Amino acid sequence: MKKAIALLLAGLLALSLAACRGGSAQGNTAGNLANFAFVAIEGNRIYYSNGIDSGKLYSMNPDGSDKQKLNDDNARYINVVGDRLYYTDCHIDGNKNLNQLCSIKTDGTDRQVLGPDWCFSVTVVGDRIYYTDFTMDPLGYTSAGYIYSIKTDGTDQKKLCDDVIGGYTVGGGQIYYIDASGLCSMNLDGSHQKTLSADFPGRYIQVMDNRIFYTTGSASAFPYADDDLKIFSIKLDGSDRQKLTDDRCDYINAAGGRVYYIALNPSNMSICSVKTDGGDPRTLISGDYYQNINVAGGRVYYGDGKGGLYSMNIDGSDRQIVN
């Protein structure tokens, strides 16, 4: 009898694990994906884009040892689900700039081109990949586009809505996105589209702990209004707006009960963090140029704008250069 019960429990556990991986596994955190997702973690390996080596795709142990180049793609929006990586490869083909949706195994083999030539903001959830088709204007800046999904084998591409969007995030089985009407949501299949908050001013939207975190305004819109470049959060229905800090911020990343951000101080930049209720503000590092905060494996990763990738503990200690 005891043996039968043990076998039953083992079977239930296996089914539970299979359901988690197959139905809801997400390839990276919302906070990382809002920051180009140049770092991802699965098990005991960190996967990252090596800016010193033209953005090529590498892996390493969490302590920085055993660095291995996986391929020569210039990788962004790295997602890892099971034994496969999904990402975009940014490169030039003749006179065309491409940002192709690709996949490889975590050992660097079996490279596949899955989607169109121009994909951004890639998010893998279960067996589907979500992305936008932002286009490039004559000055080289991306402009808003549409949101699509495609299976992880490259089939069954679907346009999810006819609204031109300015950014999106996935959380709790919903897609939250910004369009001309404000902050909206829809199911993962594109159904039940609705507006949550009209005239929504947010950027870097991401979901954590049943709230949406975002910054307001634009760093280029100087002089700033009082609440420009501040961090706010709202409930998933668009209500209960709360300001987390009076710092003017860029590159926010909500992870592990805190929001990490780059403070745009008048004389220098700082990487800071604050609790999701605005409490316990901390300055982790300051005095240099920083960009694109990713959080993985209990460490904060950030760029220096020149291809350098650095990491530190979430309290700012043990700073290391990665590449």
C-alpha positions in Angstrom: 0.0 0.0 0.0 2.8 2.5 0.9 4.6 1.7 -2.3 1.4 2.4 -4.3 0.9 5.7 -2.6 4.5 6.7 -3.2 4.2 5.8 -6.9 0.9 7.8 -7.1 2.6 10.9 -5.5 5.6 10.6 -7.8 3.2 10.5 -10.8 1.3 13.5 -9.6 4.6 15.4 -9.0 5.7 14.5 -12.6 2.4 15.7 -14.0 2.6 18.9 -12.0 6.2 19.7 -13.2 5.2 18.9 -16.8 2.2 21.2 -16.6 4.3 24.0 -15.2 6.9 23.8 -18.0 4.5 23.1 -20.8 1.7 25.6 -20.0 3.2 28.6 -18.3 7.0 28.5 -18.4 8.2 32.0 -19.3 11.6 32.5 -20.9 12.7 35.5 -18.9 11.4 38.0 -16.4 9.3 41.0 -17.5 11.9 43.3 -16.0 14.8 41.8 -18.0 12.7 41.8 -21.2 12.0 45.5 -20.7 15.8 46.0 -20.7 16.6 44.0 -23.9 17.0 40.8 -21.9 20.8 40.4 -22.6 21.0 38.0 -19.6 18.8 34.9 -18.9 19.2 32.1 -16.4 18.2 28.4 -16.4 19.3 26.0 -13.7 23.0 26.5 -13.1 23.8 28.5 -16.3 23.7 32.1 -17.2 23.2 33.0 -20.9 24.3 36.4 -22.0 25.1 38.7 -24.9 28.8 39.5 -24.9 29.0 43.2 -26.0 32.8 43.1 -26.1 32.6 40.3 -28.6 30.0 41.9 -30.9 27.1 40.8 -28.8 27.7 37.1 -29.5 25.8 34.5 -27.4 27.7 33.0 -24.4 27.0 31.0 -21.3 28.7 30.8 -18.0 28.3 29.6 -14.4 26.6 32.0 -12.0 30.0 32.8 -10.4 31.4 33.9 -13.8 33.4 30.7 -14.4 33.4 28.4 -17.4 32.5 31.0 -20.1 31.6 29.4 -23.4 30.6 30.9 -26.7 27.5 29.3 -28.1 27.3 31.0 -31.5 28.2 34.2 -33.4 24.7 35.8 -33.4 24.4 39.3 -32.0 21.8 38.3 -29.4 19.1 40.4 -27.7 15.8 39.5 -25.9 17.3 36.2 -24.7 14.7 33.7 -23.4 15.4 30.1 -22.2 12.8 27.4 -21.8 13.9 23.9 -21.1 16.9 23.0 -23.3 16.3 25.8 -25.9 17.2 29.5 -26.2 15.1 32.0 -28.1 16.4 35.4 -29.1 16.8 37.9 -31.8 19.9 38.1 -34.0 20.6 41.7 -35.0 22.8 41.8 -38.1 23.2 43.4 -41.6 22.4 41.3 -44.7 23.5 43.2 -47.7 21.8 46.6 -47.4 19.2 45.4 -44.9 19.2 45.6 -41.1 17.7 42.4 -39.7 16.5 41.4 -36.2 15.6 37.8 -36.8 13.9 35.5 -34.4 16.1 32.5 -33.7 16.4 29.5 -31.5 19.2 27.1 -30.5 19.8 24.4 -28.0 21.5 25.5 -24.8 24.7 23.7 -25.9 24.8 26.0 -29.0 23.6 23.4 -31.5 20.6 23.2 -33.8 20.2 26.8 -34.8 16.9 27.7 -36.4 15.4 30.9 -37.8 11.8 30.9 -36.6 10.2 34.2 -37.7 10.3 37.3 -39.7 13.3 39.5 -40.3 12.3 42.3 -37.9 11.3 41.2 -34.4 11.5 43.1 -31.1 10.5 42.6 -27.4 10.5 38.8 -27.7 8.7 36.9 -24.8 8.3 33.2 -24.6 5.4 31.8 -22.7 4.8 28.1 -22.8 4.9 26.9 -26.4 4.3 30.4 -28.0 6.6 33.3 -28.7 5.3 36.9 -28.5 7.0 39.8 -30.3 6.4 43.1 -32.0 7.3 44.1 -35.5 8.7 47.6 -34.8 10.0 49.3 -37.9 13.0 51.5 -38.4 12.6 55.1 -39.5 15.2 57.0 -41.6 17.0 58.3 -38.5 17.5 54.7 -37.2 14.9 54.9 -34.4 12.3 52.2 -33.9 8.7 53.2 -34.2 5.6 51.5 -32.8 4.3 48.4 -34.5 1.9 45.4 -34.0 2.1 42.5 -31.6 2.2 38.9 -32.9 2.6 35.4 -31.5 4.1 32.3 -33.1 4.7 28.7 -31.9 8.2 27.9 -30.7 8.7 25.7 -33.8 8.1 28.7 -36.0 4.5 27.8 -37.2 1.1 29.4 -36.6 2.0 33.0 -36.7 -0.9 35.3 -35.6 -1.4 39.0 -35.4 -3.1 39.5 -32.0 -4.7 42.9 -32.4 -5.0 45.7 -34.9 -3.8 48.4 -32.5 -0.4 49.9 -33.0 1.4 49.5 -29.7 4.2 51.4 -28.0 5.3 48.6 -25.6 3.9 45.5 -23.9 4.5 43.0 -21.1 3.2 39.6 -20.2 2.0 38.5 -16.7 -0.6 36.4 -15.1 -1.9 35.0 -18.4 -2.5 38.5 -19.8 -0.8 40.8 -22.2 -0.6 44.5 -21.0 0.2 47.0 -23.7 0.2 50.7 -24.6 -1.7 52.0 -27.6 -3.3 55.3 -28.6 -6.1 54.8 -26.1 -3.9 54.2 -23.1 -3.0 51.1 -21.1 -4.8 48.1 -22.4 -5.0 44.3 -21.7 -5.9 41.2 -23.6 -5.7 37.4 -23.3 -2.7 35.6 -24.6 -4.7 34.7 -27.7 -5.7 38.3 -28.4 -9.2 38.0 -27.1 -11.0 40.2 -24.6 -9.2 43.5 -25.4 -10.0 46.3 -23.1 -8.6 49.7 -22.0 -7.6 49.9 -18.4 -6.3 53.5 -18.1 -6.9 56.2 -20.6 -4.0 58.6 -21.6 -1.5 56.3 -19.9 2.0 57.9 -19.9 4.1 54.9 -19.0 7.2 53.3 -20.4 9.1 50.1 -19.4 5.9 48.5 -18.3 6.3 45.2 -16.4 4.2 43.1 -14.1 5.2 41.8 -10.6 3.2 40.8 -7.6 -0.2 41.7 -9.2 0.9 45.3 -10.0 2.2 47.1 -13.1 5.4 49.1 -12.7 6.4 51.8 -15.2 8.1 55.1 -15.6 6.6 58.3 -17.1 7.6 60.7 -19.8 10.7 60.5 -21.9 14.4 61.3 -21.1 14.6 63.4 -24.3 11.5 65.6 -23.4 13.4 68.3 -21.6 12.5 70.4 -19.6 10.8 67.8 -17.5 7.3 68.0 -15.9 7.2 67.3 -12.2 6.4 63.6 -12.5 8.4 62.9 -15.7 10.8 59.9 -15.4 9.4 58.9 -12.0 8.5 55.3 -11.1 4.9 54.4 -10.5 2.8 51.3 -10.0 -0.9 50.5 -10.5 -3.1 47.5 -9.9 -3.8 45.2 -12.8 -7.1 46.9 -13.4 -5.5 50.3 -13.7 -6.4 51.6 -10.3 -4.5 52.7 -7.2 -1.7 54.7 -8.8 1.3 55.0 -6.4 4.7 56.8 -6.8 7.7 54.9 -5.6 10.4 57.5 -5.7 11.1 61.1 -6.6 14.3 60.2 -8.4 14.3 60.7 -12.2 14.8 57.3 -13.5 15.6 55.2 -16.6 15.9 51.4 -17.3 13.7 50.1 -14.5 13.6 46.4 -13.6 11.1 45.0 -11.1 12.4 41.7 -9.6 12.3 39.9 -6.2 10.1 42.4 -4.4 12.3 45.4 -5.4 12.5 47.8 -8.3 16.0 48.4 -9.6 16.6 51.5 -11.7 19.2 54.0 -13.0 18.8 57.4 -11.3 19.6 60.3 -13.6 21.4 62.6 -11.1 22.5 66.1 -12.3 26.2 65.3 -11.9 26.3 61.5 -12.4 24.3 58.3 -12.7 23.5 55.8 -9.9 22.0 52.3 -9.9 19.5 52.2 -7.1 16.7 50.0 -5.8 13.5 50.5 -3.8 10.9 48.2 -2.4 7.7 47.9 -4.4 5.9 50.0 -1.9 8.5 52.8 -2.2 10.3 51.9 1.1 13.9 51.1 1.8 15.6 53.1 -1.0 19.2 52.1 -1.6 22.0 53.3 -3.8 24.0 50.3 -5.1 26.7 52.1 -7.2 27.2 55.6 -8.6 29.6 57.8 -10.5 29.7 56.3 -14.0 27.5 55.7 -17.0 25.1 52.7 -16.7 22.4 51.2 -18.9 20.1 48.2 -19.3 19.6 46.6 -15.9 19.0 42.8 -15.8 18.6 40.7 -12.7 19.3 37.0 -12.6 20.5 34.5 -10.0 20.6 37.0 -7.2 22.8 39.4 -9.1 22.3 42.7 -11.0 23.8 42.9 -14.5 24.3 46.2 -16.2 26.1 47.7 -19.2 28.5 50.6 -19.5 27.5 51.8 -22.9 30.7 50.6 -24.5 30.0 46.9 -24.7 31.2 46.1 -21.1 29.0 43.9 -19.0 29.2 44.0 -15.2 27.5 42.3 -12.3 27.1 42.8 -8.6 25.0 41.3 -5.7 21.6 42.8 -5.3 22.9 44.8 -2.3 25.7 46.4 -4.5 28.5 44.3 -3.2 31.0 42.0 -5.0 31.1 44.0 -8.3 32.7 42.1 -11.2 33.3 42.5 -14.9 31.7 39.7 -16.8 33.2 40.2 -20.3 
